[in-house]
Structure formats: C-alpha cells, structure tokens
Amino acid sequence: MNDSPADTPAGTPAPDSPPPTPDTPGPDAPTPGAPGTPASGTPGPELFTWEFATDPYPAYAWLREHSPVHRTALPSGVEAWLVTRYADARQALADTRLSKNPAHHAGSANAKGKTGIPGERKAELMTHLLNIDPPDHTRLRRLVSKAFTPRRVAEFAPRVQELTDRLIDTFIEEGKADLIHDFAFPLPIYAICDLLGVPPEDQDDFRDWAGMMIRHGGGPRGGVARSVKKMRGYLAELIHRKRENPGDDLISGLIRASDHGEHLTENEAAAMAFILLFAGFETTVNLIGNGTYALLRNPEQRMRLERSLAAGETGLLATGIEELLRYDGPVELATWRYATEPVTLGGQRIAAGDPVLVVLAAADRDPERFRDADTLDLARSDNQHLGYGHGIHYCLGAPLARLEGQAALATLLRRLPDLRLAAEPTDLRWRGGLIMRGLRTLPVEFEPGHPVE
C-alpha cells in the first residue's frame, strides 16, 4: 500500500485511444500535450501518451536534467508539479508542509474530484492513511499496526505459497498463459481476502470488483465508482459480522485494536480494509508482472537468479525483489500531496494549495543516486529505493507485497524453467493509470508440466 483488459481483468481500450488514467472519467477528457517549456527554453517530451506509458524513462531522464520540479497539465486537466530527482523526491515525501489531505487542494470542487482514488469520496472511504496527516495519521497508523503486524505477515507465508502453486496448477498443463490474468492478478486478491477474513465463497466478488477498479477508465462509465460502493457495502456488513463473531483475521484485529482506550470507528475500519485491498493488491499485481517481464528481458540476470535458487540460496531473491522495485516498480507516482504553504523544492517555488506528485519511477532511476541506474542488477546492495515511499507514509503493506513477490517469482522460475515471452515486447500494452505502472497482459509459453501432487 503505497503512498500506491478484454482478455485480462483490467479491460483494453482501443489501441489508438489515449491511455486512461484514474483522473480520466471517460473519452471526453482533454488530450494530453507536451509539458510546459522550462527556463532553458528547450521544449520537453510529450507526457501521458501510449508511447510514454510503454517506456516513460527517457522522458523522466529529460525532466531530471532540464526541469526536475515541473508543472504540467495532467490528462484530467488538473495541473500538478512533478518531482523527478531522488534527493528532491525523498525530501518531498517527508515534508510535513506537503499534506495528504485533499482539503488543502486549492483547485475547484470539480478538480478536487479528479484526485485520489476513484469512487472513494462517494463511498465515504476517505478516512484512511493515504488521505490524512498527523495527529490523525499517527493515531490510525498506530492502531492499524497493532493488527497488521510483521508476525501476522510471516505466519501467512505458507498460505501464499499454497495459493501460488494452486494458480500455477490451473495453467501448467496448457503450456501457455497470460501471467497477468491467470497469475499476477488473482494471487494478491485471494491472499489479501484470506488475510482480511473474507469468506472463500465471497472472494470471487472481490476479484470482479478489483478487476473493474484497475481498469482506470477502460470499463463502462461509472463502473469504478459502482465497484467501490459495492465493496464498501460488503465491508460494512462484514465488519458487523466480525464484531459479533471475531476470528484471527485482519479485520477482527482492526476491530480489536485499541490504544489508550481509542478504537477505530466503523468508517475508519471500513476505509482501512478498503485501502489494504485496493493498494495491497494492485501494487503486487504490478510487482509480479513488471518483475517477471524484466527478468524475461534480462536473461543473464534471470539465469543468475535461477542458479541461486537451485542452490538453495535466498539472498539474491531478497536483493532481487528490491532491485525490481527500483528498476520498474509497481507505483510510478506517489499518491497526491498538497502544499499547505509556499514550499521551495529543487529551486522551484510551489504555491500553497498546489498538488505535488513525486515520480518514484524517475527518482529510482536517478544516476546521481544509483550507479548504472538504467541497468538491472539483482545483486545491487546499495539500494535505498523509494518504491514503497519514504517517511511516515511508507507503505504499511510492503512486507506482504515482498512476501508475495518473492514467492511468485521463485515458484515461477522453479516450476516453469523455460518460461518465455509469447509476444513481441512492442505488442504489449501498459495500463495508463496515473499512479500505478503495470502491464495489461503478459502472454508466455513454456513446456507443459504437471500440477503439484
């Protein structure tokens, strides 16, 4: 959870349409254009196009060099500052003058409705950790941390492995699969549902709702808001049931969590369960999808990891996950921040009320911070990437995402050793969401195998 296709769960827009984003409610959104010209007078690259979504890193390299704190119009029409250098990004993520509360946005009511997670406002799901500041953030995070403990995540490892093998069993005999639809998407959905305590008979509903939520405008108009509303209603009902009959699951833990007599309200508990579902699954979908794709595109690194796993080692897998998070991570831009007073960042003055978006993907390829920043090196040791944020909004669900990512990649490489792309890289499409970065599909082939006995 970071501070976050016709043939796939996310739906695929027409190839010649602009990439939809969480800020783009439909085809009437303005067409994105080139960013503003920086002080150097050199025109910048065009942002938020299909070409940009496929490979944004050259554009981010240009911004880091020429306009590191850059004001631009987003596809929704909202104007925001993009922060692209590592040092500036790290500063911004920890700067208390940059609020997470959308109430500080100086834009119109219409503009405010185009920021944040689609549908959360109407569903009364705003009171979660991504939208609040201290002291409320401090209180909520402390309470949630009592339920979402490292021990709970560690004890969940066997279940994650069981889910991983079960999903591979569904396609291993076919010799082909779409690793997004068949594997990377359902794994974190079922895992987080299990962790929260959603009964098995209801989990396919969550899979449907989640699939609609990550379409980012690729589905029917209003579909995201309807899915969020359905999920909110279900969570409210589930919380009522857990109050009467608690278990060992995370929702029961959220209900029990207390500190100095304080408890989560029902709205707070529902909002926290929602954000754990929303941010906890999509980041992991993209970590698995982007990570697998990067390994298939870098065969020497993949072979290195396969040899390490065959020798029973875990060190390269651990550093490798961190490198995949840095190299092409699941969260492209950190979630929205708003200046509460004039702020100077990277030599650029930002006015009170202006939205600020920290570009994690650009910061994590900054050559001033990372040697050979555009090279994938699974053994990279000096790797304080920003893939899961920094400061008080550092991703609470990072340990679970790492657990799922490690299990997924290690099991794929072990059980499908001849895994290979079944499409040209130029034919793959990336979802055009503003915050997240992930593939719509990842078609692969392999020698057919057998399910786990």
C-alpha positions in Angstrom: 0.0 0.0 0.0 1.9 3.0 -1.2 1.9 6.5 -0.7 0.3 3.3 -4.0 -8.2 -6.0 -20.5 -10.9 -7.6 -22.9 -8.7 -10.6 -22.3 -7.5 -9.5 -18.9 -9.1 -8.4 -15.7 -8.4 -4.7 -16.5 -10.0 -4.4 -19.9 -8.3 -3.0 -23.0 -9.2 0.3 -24.7 -8.9 0.7 -28.4 -5.2 0.7 -29.4 -5.4 4.3 -30.9 -7.2 5.8 -27.8 -5.1 7.8 -25.3 -4.2 5.8 -22.1 -6.9 6.2 -19.5 -5.9 7.3 -16.0 -7.7 7.4 -12.6 -8.3 11.0 -13.3 -9.9 10.4 -16.7 -13.6 9.5 -16.3 -14.2 8.9 -20.0 -13.4 9.8 -23.6 -14.2 13.5 -23.1 -11.0 14.1 -21.1 -8.6 16.6 -22.7 -5.9 15.2 -24.9 -2.5 15.3 -23.1 0.1 17.5 -24.6 3.7 18.4 -24.1 4.7 19.8 -20.7 5.5 23.4 -20.2 8.8 24.7 -21.5 11.4 25.0 -18.7 13.6 28.0 -18.1 16.2 26.6 -20.6 13.7 27.2 -23.4 14.1 23.7 -24.6 10.7 22.0 -25.3 10.2 18.9 -23.3 8.9 15.4 -24.3 5.2 14.6 -24.6 3.8 13.0 -21.5 0.9 10.6 -20.8 0.7 9.1 -24.3 0.7 5.5 -25.3 4.4 5.8 -26.2 5.1 7.4 -22.8 3.2 4.7 -20.9 5.2 2.0 -22.7 8.6 3.5 -21.7 8.4 6.7 -19.6 12.1 6.5 -18.6 13.6 8.6 -21.4 11.1 11.4 -20.7 11.8 11.2 -17.0 15.6 11.4 -17.7 14.9 14.6 -19.7 12.9 16.1 -16.8 15.5 15.2 -14.2 18.1 17.1 -16.3 16.1 20.1 -17.6 13.1 20.6 -15.3 13.3 18.4 -12.2 10.4 20.1 -10.4 8.0 20.5 -13.3 4.5 21.9 -13.6 2.3 20.2 -16.1 -1.4 19.6 -17.0 -2.5 16.1 -16.4 -4.9 14.3 -18.8 -7.8 15.2 -16.5 -6.9 18.9 -16.9 -5.7 19.2 -13.3 -2.3 20.9 -13.0 0.3 19.5 -10.7 4.1 19.6 -10.0 6.1 16.5 -11.0 9.2 15.9 -8.8 11.7 13.6 -10.6 15.1 13.8 -8.8 15.9 11.4 -6.0 17.0 14.0 -3.5 14.0 16.2 -4.1 11.7 13.2 -4.1 13.0 12.0 -0.7 12.6 15.5 0.7 9.1 15.9 -0.6 7.9 12.5 0.7 8.9 13.5 4.2 8.0 17.2 4.1 5.2 17.9 6.6 4.2 21.0 4.5 3.0 18.7 1.8 -0.3 17.4 3.1 -2.1 14.2 2.2 -5.4 15.8 2.9 -7.3 16.7 -0.3 -9.0 19.5 1.5 -5.8 21.5 1.1 -6.1 21.4 -2.8 -6.7 25.0 -4.0 -8.5 23.8 -7.1 -12.2 23.9 -7.8 -14.6 21.3 -6.4 -14.5 19.6 -9.8 -10.7 19.5 -9.8 -10.7 18.0 -6.3 -13.0 15.2 -7.5 -10.3 14.2 -10.1 -7.6 13.4 -7.5 -7.3 10.5 -5.2 -8.8 7.0 -5.7 -11.9 6.9 -8.0 -15.1 6.4 -6.1 -13.8 6.7 -2.6 -15.4 10.1 -1.9 -18.9 9.0 -2.7 -18.4 5.7 -0.8 -17.3 7.6 2.4 -13.9 5.9 2.3 -11.7 8.9 2.6 -10.6 8.3 6.2 -7.6 6.1 5.5 -3.9 6.5 5.9 -3.3 7.9 2.4 -5.5 10.9 2.9 -4.8 12.2 6.4 -2.0 13.9 8.3 -0.8 13.8 11.9 -2.1 13.6 14.5 -5.0 11.6 13.0 -2.5 9.7 10.8 -0.3 8.9 13.8 -3.3 7.5 15.7 -4.7 5.4 12.8 -1.3 4.0 11.8 -0.6 3.1 15.4 -3.9 1.3 15.7 -3.6 -0.5 12.3 0.0 -1.5 13.1 -1.3 -3.4 16.1 -3.4 -5.6 13.8 -1.1 -5.7 10.7 2.0 -7.0 12.4 5.2 -8.5 10.8 4.4 -11.7 12.7 1.0 -11.9 11.1 2.6 -11.5 7.7 5.3 -14.1 8.4 2.8 -16.6 9.6 0.9 -16.1 6.3 3.8 -17.3 4.2 2.6 -21.0 3.8 -0.8 -19.8 2.6 0.8 -17.5 0.0 2.9 -20.5 -1.3 -0.2 -22.6 -1.4 -2.1 -20.0 -3.5 0.9 -19.6 -5.7 1.2 -23.3 -6.5 -2.6 -23.6 -6.9 -2.7 -20.9 -9.5 0.2 -22.3 -11.5 -1.6 -25.7 -11.4 -4.5 -24.2 -13.3 -2.4 -23.5 -16.4 0.8 -25.5 -16.2 -0.6 -28.4 -18.4 -1.5 -25.9 -21.2 2.0 -24.8 -22.0 0.9 -21.1 -22.2 -0.8 -18.5 -20.1 -1.4 -14.8 -19.6 0.6 -14.2 -16.4 -1.4 -11.1 -15.5 -4.9 -12.6 -15.9 -4.0 -16.1 -14.7 -1.5 -15.5 -12.0 -0.3 -12.0 -11.0 -3.9 -10.6 -10.7 -5.7 -13.4 -8.7 -2.8 -14.2 -6.3 -2.8 -10.9 -4.3 -6.6 -10.7 -4.4 -7.1 -14.1 -2.9 -4.2 -13.5 -0.5 -5.5 -10.2 0.9 -9.0 -11.6 1.1 -7.7 -14.5 3.2 -5.7 -12.2 5.4 -8.7 -9.8 5.9 -11.1 -12.7 6.7 -13.3 -12.6 3.6 -15.0 -16.0 3.3 -14.0 -18.1 0.3 -17.5 -18.0 -1.2 -17.3 -14.2 -1.4 -13.8 -13.8 -2.8 -14.7 -14.1 -6.5 -16.9 -11.0 -6.0 -13.9 -9.1 -4.7 -12.0 -10.3 -7.8 -14.7 -8.9 -10.0 -14.7 -5.6 -8.1 -11.0 -5.3 -8.1 -10.8 -6.0 -11.9 -13.2 -3.1 -12.5 -11.2 -0.8 -10.2 -7.9 -1.2 -12.1 -9.5 -0.6 -15.5 -8.7 3.1 -15.0 -11.4 4.2 -17.4 -11.2 1.1 -19.7 -14.5 -0.3 -18.5 -18.1 1.1 -18.6 -18.6 4.6 -17.4 -19.1 4.8 -13.7 -18.0 1.2 -13.2 -15.2 2.0 -10.9 -17.5 4.1 -8.5 -20.1 1.3 -8.5 -17.5 -1.3 -7.7 -16.1 0.8 -4.9 -19.6 1.3 -3.5 -20.3 -2.4 -3.6 -17.1 -3.1 -1.9 -17.8 -0.5 0.8 -21.2 -2.0 1.5 -19.8 -5.5 1.7 -17.0 -4.4 4.1 -19.5 -2.6 6.4 -21.6 -5.8 6.6 -18.5 -8.0 7.2 -17.3 -5.7 10.0 -20.7 -6.1 11.7 -20.4 -9.9 11.5 -16.8 -9.8 12.8 -17.8 -7.7 15.8 -20.3 -10.4 16.8 -18.1 -13.4 15.8 -14.4 -12.3 15.7 -11.6 -14.6 14.4 -7.9 -14.5 13.8 -8.1 -12.4 10.6 -7.0 -8.9 10.0 -10.5 -7.3 10.1 -11.1 -8.8 13.5 -7.7 -7.5 14.5 -8.6 -4.0 13.3 -11.8 -4.1 15.4 -9.9 -5.3 18.5 -7.1 -2.8 18.1 -7.0 -0.1 20.8 -4.6 2.3 22.2 -5.2 4.3 25.4 -8.9 3.5 25.1 -9.2 4.6 21.5 -10.6 2.3 18.8 -11.1 2.5 15.1 -14.6 3.8 14.2 -16.6 1.6 11.8 -16.0 4.1 9.0 -12.2 4.1 9.8 -12.1 0.3 9.9 -14.0 0.0 6.6 -11.7 2.6 5.0 -8.6 0.8 6.2 -9.8 -2.6 4.9 -10.6 -0.9 1.6 -7.2 0.7 1.2 -5.5 -2.6 2.2 -7.5 -4.3 -0.6 -7.1 -1.6 -3.2 -3.4 -0.6 -2.7 -2.4 -4.0 -1.4 -3.4 -5.9 -4.5 -2.6 -3.7 -7.4 0.9 -2.9 -6.3 1.6 -6.7 -6.0 0.0 -7.4 -9.4 2.4 -4.9 -11.0 5.4 -6.1 -8.9 4.9 -9.7 -10.2 4.0 -8.6 -13.8 6.7 -6.0 -14.2 9.3 -8.2 -12.3 8.7 -11.2 -14.5 8.8 -9.1 -17.6 12.1 -7.6 -16.5 13.6 -11.0 -15.9 12.5 -12.3 -19.3 14.1 -9.2 -20.9 17.3 -9.6 -19.0 18.2 -13.3 -19.4 21.6 -13.1 -17.8 20.1 -11.8 -14.6 17.3 -14.4 -14.7 19.8 -17.2 -15.1 21.8 -15.8 -12.2 18.7 -15.9 -10.0 17.7 -19.4 -11.2 21.2 -20.7 -10.3 21.0 -19.1 -6.9 17.5 -20.6 -6.2 18.7 -24.0 -7.4 21.5 -23.9 -4.8 19.0 -23.2 -2.1 20.1 -19.6 -1.5 17.7 -16.8 -0.7 20.0 -13.8 -0.6 19.8 -12.9 -4.3 16.0 -13.3 -4.3 15.7 -10.8 -1.5 18.0 -8.2 -3.1 16.5 -9.0 -6.5 13.0 -8.1 -5.4 14.3 -4.7 -4.1 16.1 -4.2 -7.5 12.9 -5.0 -9.4 11.0 -2.5 -7.3 13.7 0.1 -8.2 14.1 -0.7 -11.8 10.5 -0.8 -13.0 8.4 -0.7 -9.8 4.6 -1.1 -9.5 4.0 2.5 -8.3 5.1 5.1 -10.9 4.0 8.2 -9.0 3.4 8.6 -5.2 -0.2 9.5 -4.3 -1.3 13.1 -4.2 0.2 15.7 -1.9 -0.9 19.4 -1.5 1.2 22.3 -0.3 -0.2 23.9 2.8 2.1 26.9 2.5 4.6 28.1 -0.1 7.3 25.5 -0.5 10.7 25.7 -2.4 11.6 22.3 -3.8 14.5 21.8 -6.2 14.9 25.5 -6.5 11.2 25.8 -7.7 8.6 27.7 -5.7 5.4 25.8 -5.2 2.3 27.9 -4.1 0.0 26.9 -1.3 -2.7 24.6 -2.5 -0.8 23.3 -5.5 -0.8 19.5 -6.0 2.5 17.7 -5.9 3.2 14.3 -7.4 6.5 12.6 -6.6 7.6 10.5 -9.6 9.1 7.4 -7.8 9.9 5.8 -11.2 12.1 8.8 -12.1 13.7 9.2 -8.7 14.7 5.5 -8.7 16.5 5.8 -12.0 18.4 8.9 -10.9 22.1 8.4 -11.9 23.1 10.9 -9.1 21.9 8.3 -6.6 22.2 4.9 -8.3 25.2 3.7 -10.3 24.2 2.4 -13.7 20.7 3.4 -12.9 19.2 2.1 -16.1 20.8 -1.4 -15.6 19.0 -4.3 -13.8 21.4 -5.7 -11.2 19.7 -8.2 -8.9 22.7 -8.2 -6.5 22.6 -4.4 -6.1 23.3 -3.8 -2.4 23.2 0.0 -2.0 19.5 0.2 -2.9 17.5 2.6 -0.8 14.8 2.9 -3.5 11.6 4.8 -3.0 9.4 2.2 -4.5 7.3 1.9 -1.3 7.6 5.5 -0.3 9.5 7.2 2.5 8.7 8.9 5.8 5.5 8.5 7.8 3.6 7.3 4.8 6.0 4.5 4.0 3.9 1.5 2.7 2.4 -0.4 5.6 1.8 -3.4 3.4 5.4 -3.6 2.0 6.3 -6.8 3.9 3.2 -8.6 2.5 4.0 -7.4 -1.0 7.6 -8.6 -0.7 6.5 -11.9 0.6 4.1 -12.4 -2.3 6.6 -11.1 -4.9 9.3 -13.5 -3.7 7.0 -16.5 -3.6 5.6 -15.7 -7.0 8.9 -15.2 -8.9 10.7 -18.0 -7.2 7.9 -20.5 -7.9 7.5 -19.4 -11.5 11.3 -19.9 -12.1 11.3 -23.2 -10.3 8.2 -24.7 -11.9 8.4 -23.1 -15.4 12.2 -23.1 -16.0 11.8 -22.5 -19.8 9.4 -19.6 -19.4 9.5 -17.3 -22.4 7.5 -14.4 -23.9 4.8 -15.3 -26.4 4.5 -11.8 -27.9 6.8 -9.1 -29.2 7.6 -6.5 -26.5 6.3 -3.8 -28.8 2.9 -5.5 -28.9 2.4 -5.4 -25.1 0.2 -2.7 -23.6 0.7 -0.9 -20.3 -2.2 0.3 -18.2 -2.3 4.1 -18.4 -3.1 4.8 -14.8 -1.5 7.9 -13.3 -0.3 6.4 -10.1 0.3 2.7 -10.9 2.5 1.1 -13.6 1.7 -2.3 -14.9 1.1 -4.5 -17.9 -2.4 -5.3 -19.2 -1.3 -8.7 -20.4 1.9 -10.8 -20.3 1.5 -13.8 -22.6 4.0 -16.5 -22.0 4.8 -20.0 -23.2 6.6 -22.9 -21.6 6.9 -26.7 -21.7 3.7 -28.2 -20.2 4.2 -29.6 -16.8 2.1 -31.3 -14.1 0.2 -29.9 -11.1 1.6 -30.3 -7.6 0.6 -33.6 -6.1 
